[in-house]
């Protein structure tokens, strides 16, 4: 029999599996791979999907969890898989090892009593926070590292001395809540009509997975989730990781500021009269 674990942190309702695994491993003082082996969960590949596919009774018994743990993850991820889509396009991953990767809202992290990463922050098309009206950040504002899970918090941070909370960068230890954000108002003012549509479509993917179907236009006709495959093939979803990142949007904003500064300077030059005192000199 597998030993039942104690002091396991309770999963947050919107938390992703790999975020919860990171906190669990820290509570047991072991690397994440060792914790996953104890649960008989495949430690290779996509950890979020592997936790969902694992023996749920064994997992809940060993960790002392309620049967409805991680409710959002256990709803969205199986529906995404059942839709027959290429999950590698819909879910962010690191370039090495295919570890789950996340964008994040600094304000949400600041507000959480127990810092964690919600599962919807991992969806490629989920680009902005409707609660705080800002774009999601892609990287640490100090060292430019991405956020990947699960994280071995005991060996993370500067010199591998450890990181206590997931709201800190696992590379440099910086508080991810302290970074600046780009408002959705500013960001959307920089987009074309088609780009704005794609941004909204990315959010609609989450709604479809929550509802279990898609709506078509204003006819309110329900379409199966398999329709997501066709929409992705038609490039109607923002499923390219490097498409309009927050860094690109900040670059656009900077270009607009510079352009307006040049225009103002040109306007002033055209409407400033020459100094009449310098037109003539000498005595009369």
C-alpha positions in Angstrom: 0.0 0.0 0.0 1.1 3.6 -0.7 1.7 5.6 2.4 -1.0 8.3 3.0 0.5 11.7 3.1 -0.1 14.4 5.7 0.1 18.2 5.5 -0.9 18.2 1.9 -2.0 21.8 0.9 -5.6 22.0 -0.3 -6.0 22.7 -4.0 -7.5 26.0 -4.9 -10.7 25.8 -7.0 -9.2 27.4 -10.1 -5.7 26.0 -9.6 -3.8 24.0 -12.3 -2.6 20.5 -11.4 1.1 21.4 -11.9 0.8 24.5 -9.6 -0.8 22.3 -6.9 1.9 19.6 -7.4 4.6 22.3 -6.8 3.1 23.3 -3.5 2.6 19.7 -2.5 6.2 18.7 -3.2 7.4 21.7 -1.1 5.1 20.6 1.8 6.7 17.1 1.7 10.3 18.4 1.3 10.8 16.4 -1.9 11.4 17.2 -5.6 8.2 17.2 -7.7 9.2 14.1 -9.7 9.5 12.1 -6.4 6.1 13.4 -5.3 4.5 12.4 -8.6 6.1 8.9 -8.4 4.5 8.4 -5.0 1.1 9.2 -6.6 1.9 6.9 -9.5 1.6 9.9 -11.9 3.7 10.0 -15.1 6.4 12.7 -14.5 7.2 13.0 -18.2 5.2 15.0 -20.7 2.4 17.3 -19.8 2.0 17.2 -16.0 -1.4 18.9 -16.0 -2.9 16.3 -18.3 -1.1 13.4 -16.6 -2.6 14.3 -13.2 -6.1 14.4 -14.7 -5.5 11.0 -16.4 -4.1 9.4 -13.3 -6.1 7.0 -10.9 -8.2 9.6 -9.2 -9.3 7.4 -6.3 -5.7 6.5 -5.5 -4.7 10.2 -5.7 -7.5 11.4 -3.5 -6.9 8.6 -0.9 -3.2 9.2 -0.7 -3.5 13.0 -0.4 -6.7 13.0 1.7 -8.5 15.2 -0.9 -12.3 15.6 -1.5 -13.6 14.0 -4.6 -14.2 17.4 -6.2 -10.7 18.7 -5.9 -9.3 20.9 -8.7 -12.8 21.3 -10.2 -12.0 23.7 -13.0 -9.0 21.8 -14.2 -10.9 18.5 -14.1 -13.6 20.1 -16.2 -11.7 22.1 -18.8 -8.8 19.8 -19.6 -10.8 16.6 -20.3 -13.2 18.5 -22.5 -10.2 20.0 -24.4 -8.8 16.5 -25.0 -12.2 15.1 -25.9 -12.6 17.9 -28.6 -9.8 16.2 -30.5 -7.7 19.3 -30.8 -3.9 19.5 -30.8 -3.5 20.3 -27.1 0.1 21.6 -27.8 -1.5 24.5 -29.6 -4.1 25.3 -27.0 -1.9 24.9 -24.0 1.4 26.8 -23.4 4.5 24.7 -22.9 8.2 25.3 -22.4 10.5 24.8 -25.4 12.5 22.2 -23.4 10.8 19.2 -21.8 7.3 20.4 -22.6 6.7 21.6 -19.1 3.4 23.5 -18.6 4.0 27.3 -19.0 1.9 30.1 -17.8 1.1 33.7 -18.3 -0.1 35.6 -15.2 -1.8 38.6 -13.8 0.3 40.3 -11.2 -2.8 41.8 -9.5 -4.4 38.4 -9.2 -1.3 36.9 -7.7 -1.2 39.8 -5.2 -4.8 39.2 -4.2 -4.5 35.4 -3.6 -4.3 34.3 0.0 -2.3 31.2 -1.2 -0.3 32.2 -4.3 -1.0 29.7 -7.2 -1.5 29.6 -10.9 -5.0 29.0 -12.3 -5.4 26.6 -15.1 -6.9 29.2 -17.5 -3.6 31.1 -17.4 -2.1 28.3 -19.3 -4.4 28.5 -22.3 -2.6 30.0 -25.3 -5.6 32.1 -26.3 -6.3 33.5 -22.9 -4.5 36.9 -23.1 -6.0 39.3 -20.6 -7.6 39.5 -17.2 -11.2 40.8 -17.2 -11.1 41.3 -13.5 -8.2 43.8 -13.4 -8.5 45.0 -17.0 -4.9 44.2 -17.9 -2.9 42.0 -20.3 -1.4 38.9 -18.8 2.4 39.0 -18.4 4.6 36.5 -20.2 7.8 36.8 -18.2 9.5 37.9 -15.0 9.9 41.7 -15.1 13.4 41.4 -13.6 15.2 38.4 -15.3 12.9 37.8 -18.3 12.3 34.1 -17.4 9.1 32.4 -18.2 6.9 30.7 -15.6 6.9 26.9 -15.9 5.4 24.2 -13.6 5.8 22.1 -11.7 8.5 24.0 -9.8 11.0 22.5 -7.4 10.7 25.3 -4.9 13.3 23.9 -2.6 16.1 24.3 -5.1 14.7 27.4 -6.9 15.8 31.1 -6.7 19.2 32.7 -6.5 21.9 30.1 -5.7 19.3 27.4 -5.3 18.4 28.5 -1.8 14.7 28.0 -2.3 11.5 29.9 -2.9 8.6 29.9 -0.4 5.7 31.0 -2.6 4.8 30.6 -6.2 4.3 34.3 -6.7 8.1 34.6 -6.8 10.2 34.0 -9.9 11.8 30.5 -9.7 14.9 31.9 -11.4 15.8 35.2 -9.7 13.3 35.2 -6.8 11.7 38.5 -7.8 8.1 39.1 -6.7 6.1 38.7 -9.8 3.4 40.9 -8.3 5.7 44.0 -8.5 5.9 44.2 -12.3 4.0 46.8 -14.2 0.9 45.9 -16.3 -0.5 47.1 -19.6 -4.2 48.0 -19.5 -6.5 46.3 -21.9 -7.8 49.8 -22.9 -4.3 50.7 -24.1 -3.6 47.3 -25.6 -6.9 47.1 -27.6 -6.4 50.7 -28.9 -3.2 49.4 -30.6 -5.0 46.5 -32.4 -6.7 46.2 -35.7 -10.3 45.0 -35.9 -9.1 41.5 -36.8 -6.6 41.4 -33.9 -9.3 42.5 -31.4 -11.6 39.7 -32.7 -8.9 37.1 -32.2 -8.3 38.3 -28.7 -11.9 37.9 -27.9 -12.1 34.5 -29.6 -9.3 33.3 -27.3 -11.4 34.1 -24.3 -14.4 32.5 -26.0 -12.6 29.2 -26.0 -12.7 29.1 -22.2 -16.4 29.8 -22.3 -17.0 27.0 -24.8 -15.1 24.5 -22.6 -17.1 25.6 -19.5 -20.4 25.3 -21.3 -19.5 22.1 -23.2 -20.4 23.6 -26.6 -19.9 26.7 -28.9 -22.5 29.3 -30.0 -22.6 30.2 -33.7 -23.1 33.9 -34.3 -26.4 35.3 -33.1 -28.5 32.3 -34.0 -27.6 30.7 -30.6 -27.1 27.4 -32.4 -25.0 25.0 -30.3 -22.0 23.5 -32.0 -19.9 20.6 -30.6 -16.5 21.3 -29.1 -14.9 19.5 -32.0 -15.6 22.8 -33.9 -12.5 24.2 -32.1 -10.4 22.1 -34.5 -11.8 23.8 -37.6 -11.5 27.3 -36.0 -7.9 26.6 -35.2 -7.1 25.4 -38.7 -8.7 28.5 -40.1 -6.5 30.6 -37.8 -9.5 32.2 -36.1 -8.0 31.5 -32.7 -4.9 33.2 -31.2 -3.1 29.9 -30.7 0.4 31.1 -31.8 2.4 31.6 -28.6 4.4 34.5 -30.0 1.5 36.3 -31.6 1.0 39.8 -30.1 2.8 39.1 -26.8 2.6 41.8 -24.1 6.2 42.7 -25.1 5.1 43.3 -28.7 2.2 45.4 -27.5 4.5 47.5 -25.3 6.7 48.0 -28.3 3.7 49.3 -30.3 2.8 51.6 -27.5 6.3 53.0 -27.3 6.3 53.6 -31.1 3.0 55.5 -30.8 4.3 57.7 -28.0 7.4 58.5 -30.0 5.4 59.2 -33.2 3.1 61.6 -31.3 6.1 63.3 -29.7 7.6 63.9 -33.2 4.3 65.2 -34.5 3.9 67.6 -31.5 7.4 68.9 -32.1 6.8 69.4 -35.8 3.5 71.3 -35.0 5.3 73.6 -32.5 8.0 74.3 -35.1 5.5 75.3 -37.7 3.5 77.6 -35.4 6.4 79.3 -33.5 7.1 82.8 -34.8 10.7 83.9 -35.1 12.2 86.2 -32.5 11.8 89.7 -33.9 14.6 91.0 -31.7 17.2 89.1 -33.7 16.1 90.5 -37.2 18.1 93.6 -37.0 21.1 95.0 -35.1 23.1 98.2 -34.9 22.2 101.9 -34.2 19.9 104.2 -36.1 
